[in-house]
Amino acid sequence: MRPETIYGMHAVRMVLERSPARVVRVLVTERREDARVRAIEELARRQQRPLERIPAKQLQQQLGEVAHQGVAADITPLVPWSEDDLLAALQTANAPLLLALDGVQDPHNLGACLRSADACGALAVIIPKDRAAQLSATARKVAAGAAETTPVVSVTNLVRTFKLLQGAGLWIVGADAVADQPASAVDLKGPVVLVLGAEGSGLRHLTRENCDFLVRLPQQGAVESLNVSVAAGMLLYEAARQRDKI
């Protein structure tokens, strides 16, 4: 598998701490001598990972116009989970919590959702293979290391996956602004999949039809809808609250 490049202080530090064997090399721009960079250099040396100092212009040319913070790393990517991997993991999970994203397009939103999923103890994040953001370097940076701890399951047919998960005993709970009941009124303590729709359009009709429950999030202002990553965070934290995890 070809290496891929991640960037940003937190993302690089997390993979060095949690999966150092996957780090092919660490790249740091010349003249960066602050404490956070020195900590990453020390961590790379301690883990015996190659480290190179390169001109800032070279790193910018390699990554493009992104906020790399002067730090990047070439890593061996995690092998994505298949549906079979997910179903196997469910066999040993106690009241598994999953997050599914129905066609989220923005990699920044995907990264933010991964970060919240990790913080709330989600087993995995499910995304469609087509017409949706995939796990890019941008998503990894926004995830701030969560992409290295929370598996992403990229599936061909989201509704088919829901049916497999329902067969495994999970409830499918979709977020919908016009749902009759608030999220706090639904039992999220058991095995559940929380489903968020795409930016702006929300859940697709077929996705909505295959949810066991639809819930809304509390909202008092004039704005019609929440950003999908904010909504995902709120719903995940409601599940974590009910499970006494926060």
C-alpha positions as CSV (number, residue, x, y, z in Angstrom):
1,M,0.0,0.0,0.0
2,R,1.4,3.4,-1.0
3,P,2.2,5.8,1.8
4,E,0.0,8.9,2.2
5,T,0.9,12.2,3.7
6,I,-0.8,13.7,6.8
7,Y,0.0,17.1,8.2
8,G,-0.5,19.3,11.2
9,M,1.0,19.1,14.7
10,H,-1.7,17.1,16.4
11,A,-2.3,14.6,13.6
12,V,1.5,13.8,13.3
13,R,2.0,13.5,17.0
14,M,-1.0,11.2,17.4
15,V,0.2,8.7,14.8
16,L,3.8,8.8,16.3
17,E,2.4,8.0,19.7
18,R,-0.2,5.4,18.7
19,S,1.1,3.7,15.5
20,P,4.8,4.6,15.2
21,A,5.5,1.6,12.9
22,R,3.2,3.1,10.3
23,V,5.4,6.3,10.0
24,V,7.7,6.2,7.0
25,R,9.2,9.6,7.7
26,V,8.5,12.9,9.5
27,L,9.0,16.2,7.6
28,V,9.6,19.4,9.5
29,T,10.3,22.8,7.9
30,E,13.6,24.5,8.4
31,R,13.8,27.2,11.0
32,R,10.9,25.8,13.0
33,E,12.3,25.6,16.6
34,D,9.3,26.1,18.9
35,A,8.5,23.7,21.7
36,R,5.8,21.7,19.8
37,V,8.2,21.0,16.9
38,R,10.9,19.9,19.3
39,A,8.5,17.6,21.0
40,I,7.6,16.0,17.7
41,E,11.3,15.6,16.8
42,E,12.1,14.0,20.1
43,L,9.1,11.7,19.7
44,A,10.3,10.7,16.2
45,R,13.8,9.9,17.5
46,R,12.4,8.0,20.5
47,Q,10.3,5.9,18.1
48,Q,13.3,5.5,15.7
49,R,11.4,7.1,12.8
50,P,13.3,9.0,10.1
51,L,13.0,12.8,10.3
52,E,13.9,15.3,7.6
53,R,14.3,19.1,7.7
54,I,13.1,20.6,4.4
55,P,12.5,24.2,3.2
56,A,9.0,25.5,3.9
57,K,8.5,26.2,0.2
58,Q,9.2,22.5,-0.6
59,L,6.6,21.3,1.9
60,Q,4.1,23.9,0.6
61,Q,4.7,22.6,-3.0
62,Q,4.1,19.1,-1.8
63,L,0.9,19.7,0.1
64,G,-0.6,22.7,-1.6
65,E,-2.2,25.6,0.1
66,V,-3.1,24.0,3.4
67,A,-2.3,25.0,7.0
68,H,0.4,22.3,7.6
69,Q,1.9,24.1,10.6
70,G,5.4,23.2,9.3
71,V,5.0,19.5,10.1
72,A,4.0,16.5,7.9
73,A,4.5,12.8,7.9
74,D,4.4,10.0,5.2
75,I,2.5,7.1,6.8
76,T,1.3,3.7,5.7
77,P,-2.5,4.1,5.6
78,L,-4.8,2.2,7.9
79,V,-6.6,-0.6,6.0
80,P,-10.2,0.5,5.8
81,W,-12.8,-1.7,7.5
82,S,-15.2,-3.6,5.3
83,E,-18.8,-4.5,6.2
84,D,-17.5,-7.9,7.3
85,D,-14.8,-6.3,9.5
86,L,-17.5,-4.1,11.1
87,L,-19.9,-7.0,11.7
88,A,-17.0,-9.0,13.2
89,A,-16.2,-6.1,15.6
90,L,-19.8,-6.0,16.7
91,Q,-19.6,-9.5,18.0
92,T,-17.4,-8.4,20.9
93,A,-18.7,-4.8,21.4
94,N,-20.9,-4.0,24.3
95,A,-23.8,-1.7,23.2
96,P,-21.9,-0.4,20.2
97,L,-22.3,3.2,19.1
98,L,-21.8,3.9,15.4
99,L,-22.0,7.1,13.3
100,A,-23.1,7.0,9.7
101,L,-22.8,10.0,7.4
102,D,-25.3,10.1,4.4
103,G,-23.3,11.8,1.7
104,V,-21.3,14.5,3.6
105,Q,-19.3,16.2,1.0
106,D,-16.9,18.5,2.9
107,P,-13.7,16.7,4.2
108,H,-13.6,19.3,7.0
109,N,-17.0,18.1,8.2
110,L,-15.9,14.5,7.9
111,G,-12.8,15.2,10.0
112,A,-14.8,17.0,12.6
113,C,-17.3,14.2,12.8
114,L,-14.5,11.7,13.3
115,R,-13.1,13.8,16.1
116,S,-16.4,13.8,17.9
117,A,-17.0,10.1,17.2
118,D,-13.6,9.3,18.8
119,A,-14.4,11.6,21.8
120,C,-17.7,9.8,22.4
121,G,-16.5,6.3,22.1
122,A,-18.0,5.4,18.7
123,L,-16.8,2.1,17.4
124,A,-16.6,3.3,13.7
125,V,-17.8,5.8,11.2
126,I,-19.7,4.7,8.1
127,I,-19.6,6.6,4.9
128,P,-20.7,5.9,1.3
129,K,-18.0,5.2,-1.3
130,D,-19.7,7.5,-3.9
131,R,-20.7,11.2,-3.8
132,A,-19.2,11.7,-0.3
133,A,-16.0,13.0,1.2
134,Q,-13.4,10.2,1.8
135,L,-10.6,10.1,4.3
136,S,-8.2,12.6,2.7
137,A,-5.2,14.4,4.3
138,T,-7.5,17.4,4.9
139,A,-10.0,15.2,6.8
140,R,-7.2,13.6,8.8
141,K,-5.8,17.0,9.9
142,V,-9.2,18.2,11.0
143,A,-9.8,14.9,12.8
144,A,-6.7,15.8,14.9
145,G,-5.6,12.2,15.3
146,A,-9.0,10.6,15.5
147,A,-8.6,9.1,12.0
148,E,-5.9,6.9,13.5
149,T,-8.1,5.6,16.2
150,T,-11.6,5.4,14.8
151,P,-12.1,3.1,11.8
152,V,-13.9,4.4,8.8
153,V,-16.1,1.9,6.9
154,S,-16.7,3.0,3.3
155,V,-19.7,1.1,1.9
156,T,-21.3,0.7,-1.5
157,N,-24.9,0.9,-0.4
158,L,-25.7,2.6,2.9
159,V,-29.2,1.2,3.1
160,R,-28.0,-2.3,2.6
161,T,-25.5,-1.8,5.4
162,F,-28.3,-0.5,7.6
163,K,-30.2,-3.7,7.0
164,L,-27.2,-5.8,7.9
165,L,-26.7,-3.8,11.1
166,Q,-30.4,-4.1,12.0
167,G,-30.1,-7.8,11.5
168,A,-27.2,-7.7,14.0
169,G,-29.4,-6.0,16.6
170,L,-28.7,-2.3,16.1
171,W,-31.3,0.5,15.9
172,I,-30.9,3.1,13.2
173,V,-31.5,6.6,14.5
174,G,-31.6,9.4,12.0
175,A,-31.3,13.2,12.7
176,D,-34.1,15.2,11.1
177,A,-34.9,18.8,11.9
178,V,-38.7,18.2,11.6
179,A,-38.8,14.9,13.6
180,D,-41.5,14.6,16.2
181,Q,-39.3,13.7,19.1
182,P,-36.1,15.2,20.5
183,A,-33.0,13.1,20.7
184,S,-33.2,13.2,24.5
185,A,-36.5,11.3,24.4
186,V,-35.1,8.3,22.6
187,D,-33.1,5.6,24.3
188,L,-29.6,5.8,22.9
189,K,-28.0,3.6,25.5
190,G,-28.2,0.4,23.5
191,P,-26.6,-0.7,20.2
192,V,-27.4,2.2,17.9
193,V,-26.3,3.8,14.6
194,L,-26.6,7.6,14.6
195,V,-27.2,8.9,11.0
196,L,-26.6,12.4,9.8
197,G,-27.5,13.7,6.3
198,A,-25.5,15.8,3.8
199,E,-24.8,19.5,4.3
200,G,-28.0,21.4,3.5
201,S,-30.1,18.6,2.0
202,G,-30.1,16.4,5.1
203,L,-31.0,12.7,5.0
204,R,-32.0,11.3,1.6
205,H,-35.5,9.9,1.3
206,L,-34.5,6.3,1.1
207,T,-32.2,6.7,4.1
208,R,-34.9,8.3,6.1
209,E,-37.3,5.5,5.3
210,N,-34.9,2.9,6.6
211,C,-34.3,4.6,10.0
212,D,-36.1,3.0,13.0
213,F,-36.4,6.4,14.7
214,L,-36.1,10.0,13.6
215,V,-35.0,12.6,16.2
216,R,-34.5,16.3,16.2
217,L,-31.9,18.4,18.1
218,P,-32.8,21.3,20.3
219,Q,-32.7,24.6,18.5
220,Q,-34.1,28.0,19.5
221,G,-32.6,30.4,17.0
222,A,-33.7,31.6,13.6
223,V,-31.2,29.4,11.6
224,E,-33.0,26.6,9.9
225,S,-30.4,23.9,10.3
226,L,-27.1,23.1,12.0
227,N,-23.8,22.4,10.4
228,V,-23.6,18.6,10.0
229,S,-20.5,18.3,12.1
230,V,-22.0,20.3,14.9
231,A,-25.2,18.2,14.7
232,A,-23.2,15.0,14.8
233,G,-21.3,16.2,17.9
234,M,-24.5,17.1,19.7
235,L,-26.2,13.7,18.9
236,L,-23.0,11.8,19.8
237,Y,-22.8,13.6,23.1
238,E,-26.4,13.0,23.9
239,A,-25.7,9.2,23.4
240,A,-22.6,9.5,25.6
241,R,-24.6,11.4,28.2
242,Q,-27.2,8.7,28.4
243,R,-24.5,6.1,28.7
244,D,-22.9,8.1,31.6
245,K,-19.7,8.4,29.5
246,I,-19.4,12.2,30.0
